[in-house]
Amino acid sequence: MQPELRVATTGAGALAPERQKVLRQTYMLLALTMVPTVVGAFIGMATAGIIMQHPIMMSLVMLGAVIGLQFAISANRNSGLGVVLLLAMTFVLGWYLGPMLNFASSLRNGPQLVGLAAAGTGGILLTMSLIATTTKRDFSFMGKFLFVGMIVLLIAGIANMFFQIPALALTISALVIVVFSLFLLHDVSRIVNGGETNYIMAATGVYMSLFNIFVHLLHLLMAFAGERD
């Protein structure tokens, strides 16, 4: 049984200065990643035809590119190049959102659904961050289980690209939201407890969780609350 780690504190429950610094830098970098994400999304909406011509192939290429960029970010996590690579990855992922955002914009309440998905994603981040920073528990024990769950969902998602089963797609989206919400708790907890001391890697993990939560929350909102003409 893994021993429970305790948060290093200075005073009544305050995080140690070095961990406060990592947490602050992580959130600042996350805020910065929103800029290339939004720019990429606007470009993606204008060039969505590129993705829609070969959606399955483009999805697999995108998956490979993101995995490659994550390895590159990890290799350069102690230099400014790591930040540049992270911003490049967020731009690419923003661009990949183009077709989904175009579909959302075709709905009468599309802008409201996008806003709800963004607000819901932010609410999940706030909730998980509060849990991680206000409790003394270390949630890193969830890492292996969450990784396995992520791989299973990834395989199911790739399979459903070919089978196109609506009910399966909705189930996958719901499970993705659960798994990556717990990943947020896991990642922030690692910062708080000193398991992650590199803000670039921390921001990369948190961003990927936020991206997946937003995409799949928007998918569910469009499926159940989208108003078509």
Residue frames as qw, qx, qy, qz and C-alpha x, y, z in Angstrom:
[[0.000, 0.888, 0.461, 0.000, 0.00, 0.00, 0.00],
 [0.424, 0.484, -0.021, 0.765, 1.44, 3.35, -1.05],
 [0.314, -0.470, -0.475, 0.674, 2.03, 5.71, 1.90],
 [0.121, 0.906, 0.386, 0.126, 0.03, 8.92, 1.82],
 [0.472, 0.173, -0.062, 0.862, 2.13, 11.99, 1.10],
 [0.168, -0.811, -0.430, 0.360, 1.48, 15.23, 2.93],
 [0.348, 0.831, 0.129, 0.414, 1.64, 18.72, 1.53],
 [0.529, -0.096, -0.255, 0.804, 4.64, 20.72, 2.64],
 [0.102, -0.890, -0.394, -0.206, 3.31, 23.84, 4.29],
 [0.329, 0.156, -0.280, 0.888, 4.47, 27.15, 5.59],
 [0.300, -0.069, 0.257, -0.916, 2.03, 28.22, 8.24],
 [0.541, 0.191, 0.652, -0.496, -1.58, 27.20, 8.53],
 [0.693, 0.418, 0.585, -0.052, -2.14, 25.03, 5.48],
 [0.343, 0.844, -0.208, -0.356, -0.26, 27.26, 3.01],
 [0.926, 0.315, 0.011, 0.206, 1.68, 25.59, 0.21],
 [0.630, -0.425, 0.201, 0.617, 5.45, 25.75, 0.33],
 [0.138, 0.770, -0.142, -0.607, 6.78, 28.68, -1.77],
 [0.079, -0.327, 0.783, 0.523, 8.36, 26.48, -4.47],
 [0.195, 0.352, 0.908, 0.115, 5.09, 24.63, -5.02],
 [0.195, 0.791, 0.350, -0.463, 3.12, 27.87, -5.07],
 [0.023, 0.625, -0.436, -0.647, 5.53, 29.06, -7.76],
 [0.126, -0.020, 0.910, 0.394, 5.04, 25.95, -9.92],
 [0.194, 0.592, 0.769, -0.143, 1.26, 26.17, -9.54],
 [0.128, 0.805, 0.106, -0.570, 1.25, 29.88, -10.40],
 [0.011, -0.479, 0.627, 0.614, 3.51, 29.39, -13.43],
 [0.209, 0.202, 0.935, 0.202, 1.35, 26.49, -14.60],
 [0.216, 0.735, 0.596, -0.243, -1.84, 28.57, -14.54],
 [0.062, 0.762, -0.175, -0.620, -0.10, 31.52, -16.21],
 [0.078, -0.265, 0.803, 0.528, 1.13, 29.29, -19.03],
 [0.232, 0.432, 0.871, 0.012, -2.34, 27.76, -19.34],
 [0.201, 0.808, 0.282, -0.476, -3.79, 31.23, -19.78],
 [0.017, 0.614, -0.494, -0.615, -1.22, 31.90, -22.49],
 [0.233, 0.015, 0.919, 0.318, -2.12, 28.68, -24.34],
 [0.357, 0.639, 0.614, -0.295, -5.64, 30.01, -24.85],
 [0.178, 0.730, -0.201, -0.628, -4.30, 32.59, -27.35],
 [0.104, 0.328, -0.803, -0.487, -2.95, 30.13, -29.98],
 [0.222, 0.283, 0.928, -0.094, -5.90, 27.85, -29.31],
 [0.326, 0.716, 0.397, -0.473, -8.41, 30.57, -30.19],
 [0.194, 0.655, -0.435, -0.586, -6.36, 31.75, -33.18],
 [0.058, -0.155, 0.947, 0.277, -6.06, 28.17, -34.41],
 [0.311, 0.443, 0.801, -0.257, -9.80, 27.63, -33.94],
 [0.357, 0.740, 0.090, -0.564, -10.69, 30.62, -36.13],
 [0.176, 0.526, -0.688, -0.469, -8.29, 29.44, -38.83],
 [0.179, 0.024, 0.983, 0.020, -9.64, 25.92, -38.49],
 [0.419, 0.572, 0.562, -0.425, -13.21, 27.13, -39.02],
 [0.370, 0.738, -0.204, -0.525, -12.12, 28.85, -42.24],
 [0.319, 0.492, -0.767, -0.259, -10.18, 25.81, -43.50],
 [0.669, -0.132, 0.623, -0.383, -12.37, 23.01, -42.13],
 [0.840, 0.435, -0.112, -0.305, -12.70, 21.52, -45.60],
 [0.320, 0.584, -0.742, 0.079, -9.14, 20.22, -45.36],
 [0.280, -0.208, 0.851, -0.393, -10.08, 18.05, -42.40],
 [0.701, 0.243, 0.411, -0.530, -13.51, 17.06, -43.69],
 [0.610, 0.504, -0.496, -0.358, -12.13, 15.72, -46.99],
 [0.699, 0.112, -0.697, 0.113, -10.49, 12.82, -45.13],
 [0.497, -0.702, 0.152, -0.487, -11.73, 13.00, -41.51],
 [0.947, -0.316, 0.027, 0.046, -10.46, 9.61, -40.32],
 [0.775, 0.288, -0.104, 0.553, -7.03, 9.99, -41.86],
 [0.089, 0.699, -0.160, 0.691, -6.71, 13.56, -40.56],
 [0.688, -0.647, 0.081, -0.319, -7.75, 12.45, -37.07],
 [0.951, -0.156, 0.004, 0.266, -5.05, 9.77, -37.02],
 [0.552, 0.485, -0.099, 0.671, -2.45, 12.20, -38.38],
 [0.235, -0.764, 0.110, -0.591, -3.48, 14.72, -35.73],
 [0.861, -0.502, 0.027, -0.076, -3.18, 12.08, -33.00],
 [0.868, 0.086, -0.039, 0.487, 0.32, 11.19, -34.16],
 [0.291, 0.643, -0.080, 0.704, 1.33, 14.85, -34.36],
 [0.477, -0.750, 0.087, -0.450, 0.08, 15.61, -30.84],
 [0.929, -0.341, 0.024, 0.141, 1.84, 12.58, -29.39],
 [0.726, 0.310, -0.039, 0.613, 5.05, 13.60, -31.18],
 [0.024, 0.737, -0.084, 0.670, 4.76, 17.15, -29.89],
 [0.706, -0.669, 0.043, -0.228, 4.24, 15.91, -26.35],
 [0.908, -0.116, 0.004, 0.402, 7.46, 13.90, -26.56],
 [0.469, 0.513, -0.021, 0.719, 9.23, 16.98, -27.94],
 [0.325, -0.796, 0.031, -0.509, 7.83, 19.13, -25.12],
 [0.867, -0.497, 0.021, 0.044, 9.05, 16.60, -22.57],
 [0.817, 0.126, 0.003, 0.562, 12.54, 16.55, -24.11],
 [0.288, 0.439, -0.026, 0.851, 12.70, 20.36, -23.93],
 [0.438, -0.748, -0.490, -0.094, 10.84, 20.87, -20.68],
 [0.553, -0.605, -0.140, 0.555, 13.71, 22.78, -19.10],
 [0.302, -0.112, 0.288, 0.902, 14.10, 25.35, -21.87],
 [0.325, 0.439, 0.099, -0.832, 12.07, 28.05, -23.57],
 [0.290, 0.154, -0.757, -0.565, 11.69, 25.75, -26.58],
 [0.050, -0.277, -0.944, 0.170, 9.36, 23.63, -24.48],
 [0.213, 0.552, 0.400, -0.700, 7.01, 26.60, -24.12],
 [0.295, 0.426, -0.429, -0.740, 7.17, 27.27, -27.87],
 [0.205, 0.013, -0.940, -0.274, 6.36, 23.65, -28.64],
 [0.067, 0.419, 0.807, -0.411, 3.45, 23.67, -26.19],
 [0.283, 0.564, 0.113, -0.767, 2.02, 26.80, -27.80],
 [0.274, 0.293, -0.696, -0.595, 2.46, 25.18, -31.23],
 [0.083, -0.178, -0.980, 0.003, 0.57, 22.10, -30.05],
 [0.167, 0.527, 0.598, -0.580, -2.28, 24.22, -28.70],
 [0.299, 0.480, -0.266, -0.781, -2.49, 26.05, -32.04],
 [0.235, 0.114, -0.882, -0.392, -2.73, 22.74, -33.90],
 [0.023, -0.346, -0.906, 0.242, -5.41, 21.44, -31.54],
 [0.228, 0.542, 0.269, -0.763, -7.33, 24.70, -31.89],
 [0.302, 0.352, -0.549, -0.695, -7.18, 24.34, -35.67],
 [0.151, -0.065, -0.976, -0.141, -8.48, 20.78, -35.39],
 [0.160, 0.421, 0.689, -0.568, -11.57, 22.12, -33.59],
 [0.160, 0.213, -0.309, -0.913, -12.65, 23.95, -36.76],
 [0.345, -0.185, -0.774, -0.498, -15.19, 21.43, -38.13],
 [0.292, -0.461, -0.784, 0.295, -16.81, 20.94, -34.71],
 [0.046, -0.455, -0.255, 0.852, -17.12, 24.69, -34.17],
 [0.218, 0.070, -0.496, -0.837, -18.56, 25.10, -37.67],
 [0.345, -0.350, -0.845, -0.212, -21.19, 22.50, -36.86],
 [0.227, -0.499, -0.601, 0.581, -21.95, 24.25, -33.58],
 [0.035, 0.316, -0.048, -0.947, -22.32, 27.56, -35.40],
 [0.257, -0.137, -0.702, -0.650, -24.92, 25.97, -37.69],
 [0.287, -0.502, -0.801, 0.154, -27.18, 25.38, -34.67],
 [0.137, -0.819, -0.263, -0.491, -29.54, 28.13, -33.55],
 [0.560, -0.816, 0.092, -0.108, -28.13, 27.97, -30.02],
 [0.863, 0.251, -0.217, 0.382, -24.60, 27.02, -31.08],
 [0.219, 0.612, -0.352, 0.674, -22.78, 30.01, -29.52],
 [0.605, -0.565, 0.230, -0.512, -24.58, 29.40, -26.22],
 [0.992, -0.118, -0.044, 0.004, -23.56, 25.73, -26.27],
 [0.664, 0.421, -0.302, 0.539, -19.92, 26.63, -26.93],
 [0.129, -0.638, 0.322, -0.687, -20.10, 29.09, -24.04],
 [0.832, -0.415, 0.116, -0.349, -21.65, 26.45, -21.78],
 [0.950, 0.102, -0.181, 0.235, -18.96, 23.94, -22.72],
 [0.403, 0.530, -0.344, 0.662, -16.24, 26.49, -21.96],
 [0.409, -0.590, 0.273, -0.641, -17.87, 27.47, -18.66],
 [0.951, -0.247, -0.013, -0.183, -18.37, 23.83, -17.70],
 [0.817, 0.272, -0.291, 0.418, -14.73, 23.06, -18.47],
 [0.115, 0.576, -0.356, 0.726, -13.61, 26.02, -16.37],
 [0.675, -0.500, 0.141, -0.524, -15.91, 24.92, -13.56],
 [0.982, -0.076, -0.157, 0.072, -14.42, 21.42, -13.57],
 [0.581, 0.412, -0.346, 0.610, -10.88, 22.86, -13.46],
 [0.215, -0.598, 0.286, -0.717, -11.83, 25.13, -10.55],
 [0.858, -0.377, 0.024, -0.349, -13.47, 22.28, -8.64],
 [0.945, 0.048, -0.206, 0.250, -10.59, 19.84, -9.10],
 [0.385, 0.518, -0.338, 0.685, -8.02, 22.52, -8.27],
 [0.438, -0.595, 0.227, -0.634, -9.84, 23.40, -5.06],
 [0.957, -0.256, -0.051, -0.125, -10.04, 19.76, -4.03],
 [0.832, 0.237, -0.254, 0.433, -6.34, 19.24, -4.72],
 [0.272, 0.509, -0.303, 0.758, -5.15, 22.40, -2.98],
 [0.463, -0.543, 0.199, -0.672, -7.42, 22.34, 0.07],
 [0.955, -0.269, -0.021, -0.123, -7.11, 18.66, 1.00],
 [0.310, -0.713, 0.626, 0.061, -3.99, 16.96, 2.29],
 [0.878, 0.084, 0.470, -0.003, -4.42, 13.89, 0.11],
 [0.043, -0.499, 0.666, 0.552, -2.12, 12.80, -2.67],
 [0.795, 0.373, 0.278, -0.390, -4.11, 11.57, -5.68],
 [0.222, 0.614, -0.676, -0.342, -1.13, 10.35, -7.68],
 [0.421, -0.074, 0.900, -0.083, -2.20, 6.76, -6.98],
 [0.647, 0.542, 0.398, -0.359, -4.89, 7.22, -9.64],
 [0.136, 0.677, -0.484, -0.538, -2.32, 7.73, -12.41],
 [0.120, -0.167, 0.939, 0.277, -2.02, 4.13, -13.60],
 [0.329, 0.468, 0.799, -0.185, -5.78, 3.50, -13.58],
 [0.311, 0.791, 0.126, -0.512, -6.47, 6.74, -15.44],
 [0.049, 0.547, -0.657, -0.516, -3.81, 5.98, -18.03],
 [0.206, 0.102, 0.961, 0.151, -5.35, 2.58, -18.70],
 [0.315, 0.662, 0.590, -0.337, -8.80, 4.18, -18.94],
 [0.195, 0.751, -0.204, -0.597, -7.47, 6.76, -21.38],
 [0.038, -0.312, 0.844, 0.434, -5.95, 4.08, -23.62],
 [0.260, 0.350, 0.899, -0.042, -9.19, 2.07, -23.61],
 [0.289, 0.775, 0.346, -0.442, -11.21, 5.16, -24.54],
 [0.080, 0.642, -0.477, -0.594, -8.70, 6.07, -27.24],
 [0.125, -0.055, 0.940, 0.311, -9.00, 2.63, -28.82],
 [0.261, 0.563, 0.759, -0.198, -12.80, 2.78, -28.56],
 [0.205, 0.783, 0.055, -0.585, -12.81, 6.23, -30.15],
 [0.039, 0.452, -0.695, -0.557, -10.64, 5.12, -33.06],
 [0.181, 0.188, 0.957, 0.125, -12.83, 2.04, -33.58],
 [0.252, 0.685, 0.592, -0.343, -15.96, 4.18, -33.61],
 [0.103, 0.577, -0.328, -0.741, -14.50, 6.34, -36.38],
 [0.128, 0.122, -0.861, -0.477, -15.17, 3.32, -38.60],
 [0.036, -0.377, -0.923, 0.067, -18.35, 1.95, -36.98],
 [0.156, -0.236, -0.136, -0.949, -20.04, 5.36, -36.48],
 [0.393, -0.500, -0.772, 0.002, -22.34, 4.20, -33.64],
 [0.127, -0.691, -0.015, -0.712, -24.03, 7.31, -32.14],
 [0.749, -0.626, -0.105, -0.191, -24.78, 5.71, -28.76],
 [0.858, -0.130, -0.106, 0.485, -21.17, 4.55, -28.42],
 [0.361, 0.489, -0.031, 0.793, -19.90, 8.02, -29.31],
 [0.385, -0.727, -0.030, -0.567, -22.05, 9.57, -26.59],
 [0.881, -0.458, -0.101, 0.070, -20.93, 6.98, -24.04],
 [0.739, 0.136, -0.094, 0.653, -17.29, 7.59, -24.91],
 [0.085, 0.645, -0.019, 0.759, -17.77, 11.35, -24.54],
 [0.626, -0.697, -0.050, -0.347, -19.33, 10.95, -21.09],
 [0.911, -0.297, -0.054, 0.282, -16.51, 8.64, -19.94],
 [0.568, 0.400, -0.064, 0.716, -13.84, 10.95, -21.38],
 [0.194, -0.759, 0.034, -0.621, -15.20, 13.81, -19.29],
 [0.811, -0.576, 0.006, -0.101, -15.03, 11.66, -16.15],
 [0.891, -0.023, -0.026, 0.452, -11.53, 10.31, -16.84],
 [0.454, 0.446, -0.046, 0.770, -9.98, 13.66, -17.74],
 [0.387, -0.793, -0.003, -0.470, -11.70, 15.43, -14.84],
 [0.867, -0.483, 0.054, 0.111, -9.93, 12.94, -12.58],
 [0.743, 0.262, 0.001, 0.616, -6.73, 13.54, -14.54],
 [0.028, 0.777, -0.047, 0.627, -7.05, 17.23, -13.60],
 [0.689, -0.689, 0.088, -0.207, -7.31, 16.27, -9.95],
 [0.932, -0.106, 0.061, 0.340, -4.33, 13.93, -10.36],
 [0.583, 0.481, -0.002, 0.655, -2.15, 16.52, -12.13],
 [0.155, -0.799, 0.103, -0.571, -2.88, 19.43, -9.80],
 [0.827, -0.555, 0.058, -0.068, -2.40, 17.13, -6.81],
 [0.869, 0.085, -0.019, 0.487, 1.06, 16.18, -8.10],
 [0.262, 0.654, -0.100, 0.703, 2.04, 19.86, -8.23],
 [0.499, -0.736, 0.066, -0.452, 0.68, 20.50, -4.75],
 [0.890, -0.429, 0.151, 0.014, 2.48, 17.47, -3.31],
 [0.202, -0.761, 0.550, 0.278, 5.76, 18.05, -5.12],
 [0.774, 0.092, 0.608, 0.155, 5.43, 15.18, -7.59],
 [0.552, 0.617, 0.326, 0.456, 5.62, 17.58, -10.55],
 [0.376, -0.672, -0.046, 0.636, 8.10, 20.44, -10.33],
 [0.252, -0.050, 0.492, 0.832, 8.21, 21.47, -13.99],
 [0.349, 0.500, 0.341, -0.715, 5.52, 23.96, -14.92],
 [0.366, 0.373, -0.545, -0.655, 5.78, 23.25, -18.65],
 [0.233, -0.038, -0.965, -0.112, 4.99, 19.56, -18.17],
 [0.106, 0.377, 0.729, -0.562, 2.29, 20.44, -15.64],
 [0.362, 0.482, 0.011, -0.798, 0.65, 22.88, -18.04],
 [0.318, 0.225, -0.772, -0.502, 0.84, 20.34, -20.88],
 [0.119, -0.192, -0.968, 0.113, -0.99, 17.70, -18.85],
 [0.167, 0.491, 0.543, -0.660, -3.64, 20.09, -17.56],
 [0.324, 0.421, -0.282, -0.799, -4.19, 21.58, -21.03],
 [0.270, 0.060, -0.884, -0.378, -4.75, 18.16, -22.61],
 [0.019, -0.368, -0.870, 0.327, -7.32, 17.35, -19.93],
 [0.217, 0.535, 0.251, -0.777, -9.11, 20.67, -20.47],
 [0.282, 0.315, -0.563, -0.710, -9.10, 20.22, -24.24],
 [0.214, -0.111, -0.953, -0.182, -10.63, 16.75, -24.04],
 [0.044, 0.463, 0.718, -0.518, -13.23, 17.84, -21.49],
 [0.252, 0.491, -0.009, -0.834, -14.28, 20.83, -23.62],
 [0.279, 0.198, -0.726, -0.597, -14.52, 18.82, -26.86],
 [0.237, -0.213, -0.945, -0.069, -16.59, 16.01, -25.38],
 [0.066, 0.480, 0.581, -0.654, -18.77, 18.27, -23.25],
 [0.303, 0.414, -0.207, -0.833, -19.59, 20.29, -26.37],
 [0.261, 0.041, -0.877, -0.401, -20.33, 17.04, -28.21],
 [0.100, -0.378, -0.885, 0.255, -22.85, 16.01, -25.54],
 [0.140, 0.514, 0.302, -0.791, -24.43, 19.46, -25.41],
 [0.306, 0.305, -0.478, -0.765, -24.88, 19.54, -29.19],
 [0.233, -0.085, -0.944, -0.218, -26.34, 16.03, -29.17],
 [0.174, -0.480, -0.819, 0.262, -28.86, 16.63, -26.41],
 [0.024, -0.730, -0.371, 0.573, -29.54, 20.36, -26.52],
 [0.185, -0.162, 0.460, 0.853, -28.67, 21.47, -30.04],
 [0.442, 0.627, 0.437, -0.469, -31.48, 23.35, -31.78],
 [0.351, 0.014, 0.666, 0.658, -31.48, 22.68, -35.49],
 [0.322, 0.291, -0.104, -0.895, -33.34, 24.78, -38.03]]
